[in-house]
Amino acid sequence: MRTPGGERIRRSCETKDRKEAQEYHDRLKNDLWRASKLDEKLPRTFEEAAMKYLEQEAGTRDYESKERHLAWFGRHFVGRALHTITRSEIMDALPKHDQRKLTTPKPLSVATRNRYLATIRGMLNAAAGVWEWIDRAPLLTDVPEAKRRIRWITPDQASRLLEEMTTDWMRDITEMAFNTGLRWYNISGMEWTQVDLVRRRAWIHPDQAKAKKPIGVPLNEAAVEVIRRQLGKHPVYVFARNGKPRRKSDMHQWRRACARAGLENFRFHDTRHTWASWHVQNGTPLNVLMELGGWSNYEMVLRYAHLAPDHLAHHAETVKIWAHPLPKKSGSALEDMARSA
């Protein structure tokens, strides 16, 4: 089929029924005519939007996740005109269980469901904004997440965990995390061009940071020692294993090490919470911690404020009240007479 302007259009009817295919052809031809003659927007399908969005996001750190998310939504919205997809349909289409091949599928966390939402929201917002394919995008708000306690461990527990690591590369990356607060992918993907051992600093580029802002990382003595142990292992990447950069973690080793160290429900990302908690407990101001950790907003840092309330002590003295001593109660009448005698 060709548009009134001569552009060739190829679309699948998603049906083997000849009558249904003809109806789809006629409807699409009418839409193309209206778009050309009446200046109406050409209806775009979910597949077209998904392909364009993935082309736009190519090279981003979470590209594979976005690809997986859109493939999931594609099962529900294949062939659908983009402007007909509603908020309620999207919320109903959210996966409820982990889609990986597991023996016993586990319920999907609220945080992961929100990442699915973020992907399709980004696509639809682009379609309504930059691409001008639809008049407006459905309002997609995140599913509320339950507030959880910050999981952190003591320095002694961290030392025991490091001792239980069975491979040098995993121990080195974990030790680096405890000393810098960096995320796994920032450490595993760190290149020698991002490190200055003389000035004891490292850099995280905007495209590598979660908040898309550059992060300057001052290196303490322990972090410098970890990096020095990597010299000569790889010409480009700081952390490597058998001459190759190590991008994926060894979760089996991590779980075994945690179990041997007596740690429950402790994720690798909790090394970042631990690092931040240690800073606050040792007096690092929250505004300084925010810059050190590369957080995008102050609210993220306030999660750790309760761990060191010492800075509020002098404010507690601002409001105070004492009860005046009450007059001592007299005894019985006989006691009063005995005292008077």
Order of alpha helices (4+ residues) and beta strands (2+ residues): alpha-alpha-alpha-alpha-alpha-alpha-alpha-alpha-beta-beta-beta-alpha-beta-beta-alpha-alpha-alpha-alpha-alpha-alpha
